[in-house]
Amino acid sequence: MDVVDQLGSLKEGKLSRRKFTKSLLAAGIGFATTPLATRMATAAAEDQGTFFTWGGYDIPELFVPYKEKYGELPNFATFGGSEEALTKMRGGYVVDVSHPCNAGIPRWIASGLFQPIDTSRLSNWADVMPELYNLKGNIVDGKPYLAPFDWGQTSITYRTDLFELEGEESWDMLWDERYKGRLGSLASGGDAWWCGAIKAGVSMEDIATPEAFEKIAAVMRAQRPLIRLYTDDTTTLEQALASGEMVAAMTWNSSATTLKSEGVPVKFADPKEGALTWVCGLMIHKDAPNLDRAYDIIDSLLSVESGKFMINDYGYGHSNKKSFDAFDEETLKGLGLSKTPTDILSAGHFQIPQTQEWETKMNALFEEIKAGF
């Protein structure tokens, strides 16, 4: 199938954006995905539910049950970071379902923009791991606001043939002067600032103190001249690593899994200081215009089919315990996963929810640092 044919299949929903990008990556062709995602969203049927999510989750493989029921995929809208998403919704943007992570749960609930989830309307809820929905601040009056979906790590994906490792894997790799201009990072402070805290030796419990703020800012400023690219478009990071333009980058599990599947010699680091760990999930807008379909979007994402895809193709953990039955422990270990999520989450640094004031201050300063100030 040539590129023109693949574009047609992509627009029709027969080929996922991830698989399309993989084929281009294998052929050495670069491609920017965000504009296409926007076109896909606007082309969807008006009576379908809308899923506001990170790039890479707007794909057919995660909505097999939904499409079987309605004959079409949901509408998709994507964001680069959850703070960006919340800001847009505070400004009046209304969707059915959005996709925040654990560090934002209390602030998202406090915004008054979301409704508790009626778990009786979810056929897959009985198989969701309780340790993932009993997150700090998630249960209010006995009801969860966030239905956990995916979980994993933020660490370093590096080229084993191009990055000369000195000693153990470490966050120092992304501050290595030898590779100035050949390092990359996720652009959102929701990942980068917290990873900077690990590098600076700041505990998650102390991250909000003035002393911690200055220590983290100092290491982020020291890193800035070394970074070739900040982006939350993971495909861009993957392409730069595949071509050798970059030798290491801060990524999620999925980038290493994708690159390995294409035969690129990479490894997802297990830094001696610990990786950043997280749980993300699904919340329903209080004014969701398609409430029934909002529940169907969530149920589809919580399904075993979606879970198997997430584990196998993205290397992420999934909230449905039955999704792991298709994988042996050796395979899961190779992906940096476990059938017991607490084994992974407790081994790293788990994000602790912060105040809106802290989030605003952190994001503003990080944007200044990225701009060179």
C-alpha positions as CSV (number, residue, x, y, z in Angstrom):
1,M,0.0,0.0,0.0
2,D,1.5,3.3,-1.0
3,V,1.4,6.5,1.0
4,V,-1.6,7.9,-0.9
5,D,-3.6,4.7,-0.3
6,Q,-2.6,4.7,3.4
7,L,-3.8,8.3,3.7
8,G,-7.2,7.3,2.3
9,S,-7.4,4.4,4.7
10,L,-6.5,6.6,7.6
11,K,-9.2,9.2,6.9
12,E,-11.8,6.4,6.6
13,G,-10.8,4.9,9.9
14,K,-9.5,1.7,8.4
15,L,-5.9,2.4,9.4
16,S,-4.9,3.8,12.8
17,R,-2.8,6.9,12.9
18,R,-0.2,5.0,14.9
19,K,0.2,2.2,12.3
20,F,0.3,4.8,9.5
21,T,3.0,6.7,11.3
22,K,4.9,3.4,11.9
23,S,4.9,2.7,8.2
24,L,6.2,6.1,7.4
25,L,8.8,5.9,10.1
26,A,10.0,2.5,8.7
27,A,10.4,4.2,5.3
28,G,12.3,7.1,6.8
29,I,9.5,9.6,6.1
30,G,8.7,12.3,8.6
31,F,5.1,13.3,9.3
32,A,3.4,15.8,11.6
33,T,0.3,14.2,13.2
34,T,-1.5,17.0,15.0
35,P,-3.2,18.7,12.0
36,L,-4.4,15.4,10.6
37,A,-5.9,14.6,14.0
38,T,-7.8,17.8,13.8
39,R,-9.2,17.0,10.4
40,M,-10.3,13.6,11.6
41,A,-12.1,15.2,14.6
42,T,-14.0,17.6,12.4
43,A,-14.9,14.9,9.9
44,A,-16.7,12.7,12.5
45,A,-20.4,12.5,12.8
46,E,-22.1,15.2,14.8
47,D,-24.2,12.8,16.9
48,Q,-21.2,10.9,18.2
49,G,-19.6,11.5,21.6
50,T,-16.5,13.6,21.8
51,F,-13.3,12.4,23.4
52,F,-10.8,15.1,24.4
53,T,-7.4,13.3,24.8
54,W,-3.7,13.1,24.3
55,G,-2.4,12.5,20.8
56,G,-2.2,8.8,20.0
57,Y,-5.4,7.8,21.8
58,D,-7.6,9.0,18.9
59,I,-7.4,5.7,17.1
60,P,-9.8,2.9,16.0
61,E,-8.1,0.1,18.0
62,L,-9.3,1.6,21.3
63,F,-12.9,1.9,20.2
64,V,-13.8,-1.5,18.7
65,P,-16.9,-1.9,21.0
66,Y,-18.0,1.6,20.4
67,K,-17.8,1.3,16.6
68,E,-19.6,-2.1,16.7
69,K,-22.4,-0.4,18.5
70,Y,-22.7,2.8,16.5
71,G,-21.0,2.1,13.2
72,E,-18.7,5.0,13.6
73,L,-15.9,6.2,15.8
74,P,-16.3,9.0,18.4
75,N,-15.3,12.6,17.6
76,F,-11.7,13.3,18.7
77,A,-10.0,16.4,19.9
78,T,-6.5,16.3,21.2
79,F,-4.4,18.4,23.6
80,G,-0.6,18.5,24.4
81,G,-1.0,18.6,28.2
82,S,-3.8,18.1,30.7
83,E,-3.3,21.7,32.0
84,E,-4.0,23.0,28.5
85,A,-7.1,20.8,28.4
86,L,-8.5,22.1,31.7
87,T,-7.8,25.7,30.7
88,K,-9.7,25.2,27.5
89,M,-12.7,23.7,29.2
90,R,-12.6,26.5,31.9
91,G,-13.0,28.8,28.9
92,G,-16.2,27.2,27.8
93,Y,-15.1,24.2,25.6
94,V,-17.6,21.4,26.2
95,V,-16.8,17.7,25.5
96,D,-18.2,14.4,26.7
97,V,-15.1,12.7,28.0
98,S,-11.6,14.0,28.8
99,H,-8.4,12.3,29.8
100,P,-6.5,13.7,32.8
101,C,-3.9,12.1,35.1
102,N,-3.7,11.4,38.8
103,A,-1.9,14.6,39.7
104,G,-4.7,16.7,38.4
105,I,-7.7,14.9,39.9
106,P,-8.5,17.2,42.9
107,R,-8.1,20.4,40.8
108,W,-10.3,19.0,38.0
109,I,-13.0,18.0,40.5
110,A,-12.7,21.4,42.2
111,S,-13.3,23.2,38.9
112,G,-16.9,22.1,39.1
113,L,-16.8,21.1,35.4
114,F,-17.2,17.3,35.9
115,Q,-19.8,14.9,37.2
116,P,-19.2,11.7,39.3
117,I,-19.3,8.4,37.3
118,D,-22.2,6.1,37.7
119,T,-20.2,2.8,37.6
120,S,-23.4,0.8,37.1
121,R,-23.5,2.1,33.6
122,L,-20.1,0.5,32.8
123,S,-20.1,-3.2,31.8
124,N,-16.3,-3.4,32.4
125,W,-16.2,-1.7,35.8
126,A,-16.2,-5.0,37.8
127,D,-12.8,-5.8,36.2
128,V,-11.1,-2.5,36.9
129,M,-8.3,-2.7,39.5
130,P,-9.5,-1.0,42.7
131,E,-6.0,0.2,43.5
132,L,-6.2,2.4,40.4
133,Y,-9.5,4.1,41.1
134,N,-8.9,4.5,44.9
135,L,-6.5,7.3,44.1
136,K,-6.1,10.3,46.4
137,G,-9.0,12.7,46.0
138,N,-10.9,10.6,43.4
139,I,-13.7,9.2,45.5
140,V,-16.2,11.9,46.6
141,D,-19.4,10.8,48.5
142,G,-18.6,7.2,47.6
143,K,-18.4,7.9,43.8
144,P,-15.3,8.1,41.6
145,Y,-14.9,11.1,39.3
146,L,-12.1,9.4,37.3
147,A,-12.3,6.0,35.7
148,P,-8.7,4.8,35.5
149,F,-7.6,3.7,32.0
150,D,-3.9,3.7,31.5
151,W,-0.8,3.7,33.7
152,G,2.9,3.8,33.2
153,Q,6.2,5.6,33.5
154,T,7.9,8.7,32.2
155,S,11.6,7.9,31.6
156,I,14.3,8.1,29.0
157,T,14.3,6.4,25.6
158,Y,17.8,6.2,24.3
159,R,19.7,4.8,21.3
160,T,21.9,2.0,22.6
161,D,24.1,2.3,19.6
162,L,24.6,6.1,19.8
163,F,24.5,6.9,23.5
164,E,27.6,5.8,25.3
165,L,26.4,4.9,28.8
166,E,28.7,5.8,31.6
167,G,27.8,3.7,34.6
168,E,24.2,3.1,35.5
169,E,21.2,4.5,33.7
170,S,20.3,7.8,35.2
171,W,18.4,11.1,34.7
172,D,21.9,12.6,34.2
173,M,21.7,11.2,30.7
174,L,19.4,14.1,29.7
175,W,21.9,16.5,31.1
176,D,24.9,15.0,29.4
177,E,27.0,17.8,27.8
178,R,28.5,15.3,25.3
179,Y,25.2,15.2,23.5
180,K,24.3,18.9,23.4
181,G,21.7,19.5,20.7
182,R,20.9,15.8,20.4
183,L,18.6,15.4,23.4
184,G,14.8,15.8,23.5
185,S,12.0,16.3,26.1
186,L,8.3,16.2,26.5
187,A,7.1,19.8,26.5
188,S,4.6,19.7,29.3
189,G,5.6,20.7,32.8
190,G,3.3,17.9,34.0
191,D,6.1,15.5,33.0
192,A,9.3,17.6,32.6
193,W,9.1,19.6,35.9
194,W,8.5,16.4,37.9
195,C,11.3,14.6,36.2
196,G,13.5,17.6,36.9
197,A,12.5,17.2,40.6
198,I,13.9,13.6,40.5
199,K,17.1,14.9,38.9
200,A,17.4,17.6,41.6
201,G,16.9,15.1,44.4
202,V,13.6,16.7,45.5
203,S,11.0,14.3,47.0
204,M,7.5,14.4,45.6
205,E,6.2,15.3,49.1
206,D,8.4,18.4,49.2
207,I,7.9,19.6,45.6
208,A,5.8,22.6,46.5
209,T,8.2,24.2,48.9
210,P,10.0,27.4,47.7
211,E,13.4,25.7,48.2
212,A,12.3,22.8,45.9
213,F,11.0,25.2,43.4
214,E,14.3,26.9,43.0
215,K,16.3,23.7,42.9
216,I,14.2,22.3,40.1
217,A,14.3,25.6,38.2
218,A,18.1,25.5,38.4
219,V,18.4,22.1,36.9
220,M,15.8,22.9,34.2
221,R,17.7,26.0,33.2
222,A,21.0,23.9,33.1
223,Q,19.3,21.5,30.7
224,R,17.8,24.0,28.4
225,P,20.9,24.6,26.2
226,L,21.3,20.9,25.7
227,I,17.7,20.3,24.4
228,R,17.2,20.1,20.6
229,L,13.4,19.8,20.9
230,Y,10.6,20.1,23.4
231,T,7.3,18.6,22.1
232,D,4.3,16.6,23.3
233,D,4.0,15.0,19.9
234,T,5.5,11.7,20.7
235,T,5.8,10.7,17.0
236,T,8.1,13.6,16.4
237,L,10.4,12.4,19.3
238,E,10.3,8.9,17.9
239,Q,11.2,10.0,14.4
240,A,14.1,12.0,15.7
241,L,15.4,9.1,17.7
242,A,14.9,6.7,14.7
243,S,16.9,8.9,12.4
244,G,19.7,9.5,14.9
245,E,19.0,13.2,15.0
246,M,18.6,12.7,18.7
247,V,20.2,10.1,20.9
248,A,18.0,10.3,24.0
249,A,14.7,11.9,25.0
250,M,12.2,12.0,27.8
251,T,9.3,9.9,26.7
252,W,6.5,7.6,27.9
253,N,6.7,3.8,27.6
254,S,5.0,3.8,24.2
255,S,7.9,5.5,22.3
256,A,10.4,2.8,23.2
257,T,7.8,0.1,22.4
258,T,7.1,1.7,19.0
259,L,10.7,2.1,18.1
260,K,11.6,-1.5,19.1
261,S,8.8,-2.8,16.9
262,E,10.5,-1.0,14.0
263,G,13.9,-2.5,14.8
264,V,15.4,0.7,16.1
265,P,18.0,-0.1,18.8
266,V,16.6,1.7,21.8
267,K,16.0,1.1,25.5
268,F,13.5,2.6,27.9
269,A,15.8,3.4,30.8
270,D,15.3,2.3,34.4
271,P,17.1,5.3,36.0
272,K,18.9,4.6,39.3
273,E,17.0,7.6,40.9
274,G,13.6,6.1,39.8
275,A,11.2,6.9,37.0
276,L,8.2,9.1,37.2
277,T,5.0,7.0,37.5
278,W,1.4,8.0,36.8
279,V,-2.2,6.8,36.3
280,C,-4.5,8.5,33.8
281,G,-8.2,8.1,33.3
282,L,-11.5,9.4,32.0
283,M,-13.8,12.1,33.4
284,I,-17.3,13.1,32.1
285,H,-18.1,16.8,31.6
286,K,-21.0,18.0,33.7
287,D,-22.7,19.3,30.6
288,A,-21.8,16.3,28.4
289,P,-24.1,16.7,25.3
290,N,-24.0,12.9,24.6
291,L,-24.1,11.3,28.0
292,D,-25.0,7.8,26.9
293,R,-22.2,7.9,24.4
294,A,-19.9,9.3,27.0
295,Y,-20.4,6.1,29.0
296,D,-19.9,4.0,25.8
297,I,-16.6,5.8,25.1
298,I,-15.4,5.0,28.6
299,D,-16.6,1.4,28.5
300,S,-14.8,0.9,25.2
301,L,-11.6,2.2,26.6
302,L,-11.9,-0.1,29.6
303,S,-12.6,-3.1,27.5
304,V,-10.2,-6.1,27.3
305,E,-9.7,-5.4,23.6
306,S,-8.4,-2.0,24.3
307,G,-6.3,-3.2,27.2
308,K,-4.6,-5.8,25.0
309,F,-3.8,-3.2,22.5
310,M,-2.4,-0.8,25.1
311,I,-0.2,-3.4,26.6
312,N,1.1,-4.9,23.3
313,D,1.4,-1.9,21.1
314,Y,2.0,1.0,23.5
315,G,3.7,-0.8,26.4
316,Y,1.3,0.9,28.9
317,G,-0.5,-0.8,31.7
318,H,-4.3,-1.0,31.5
319,S,-6.9,-0.8,34.3
320,N,-8.8,-4.0,33.2
321,K,-7.1,-6.9,35.0
322,K,-8.4,-9.3,32.4
323,S,-6.3,-7.5,29.7
324,F,-3.1,-9.0,31.2
325,D,-4.3,-12.6,30.8
326,A,-2.9,-12.8,27.3
327,F,0.6,-11.9,28.4
328,D,3.1,-13.9,30.4
329,E,5.2,-12.4,33.2
330,E,8.4,-12.4,31.1
331,T,6.7,-10.4,28.3
332,L,5.3,-7.9,30.9
333,K,8.6,-7.5,32.6
334,G,10.2,-6.8,29.2
335,L,7.7,-4.0,28.8
336,G,8.3,-2.6,32.3
337,L,4.9,-3.8,33.4
338,S,3.3,-6.1,36.0
339,K,-0.1,-7.6,36.6
340,T,0.1,-5.8,39.9
341,P,0.3,-2.1,39.1
342,T,1.5,-1.2,42.6
343,D,4.7,-3.1,41.9
344,I,5.6,-0.5,39.2
345,L,3.9,2.6,40.6
346,S,5.5,2.2,44.0
347,A,9.0,1.5,42.5
348,G,9.1,5.0,41.0
349,H,8.1,8.5,42.0
350,F,4.3,8.9,42.0
351,Q,3.0,12.4,41.3
352,I,1.2,14.1,44.2
353,P,-1.7,16.5,43.4
354,Q,-0.8,20.2,43.9
355,T,-2.8,23.4,44.1
356,Q,-3.9,25.4,41.1
357,E,-1.6,28.2,42.3
358,W,1.4,25.9,42.2
359,E,0.5,24.5,38.8
360,T,0.1,27.9,37.3
361,K,3.4,29.1,38.8
362,M,5.2,26.0,37.7
363,N,3.9,26.1,34.1
364,A,4.6,29.8,33.7
365,L,8.2,29.4,34.8
366,F,8.8,26.3,32.7
367,E,7.5,28.1,29.7
368,E,10.0,30.9,30.4
369,I,12.8,28.4,30.7
370,K,11.9,26.7,27.5
371,A,12.0,30.1,25.8
372,G,15.5,30.7,27.1
373,F,14.8,33.0,30.0
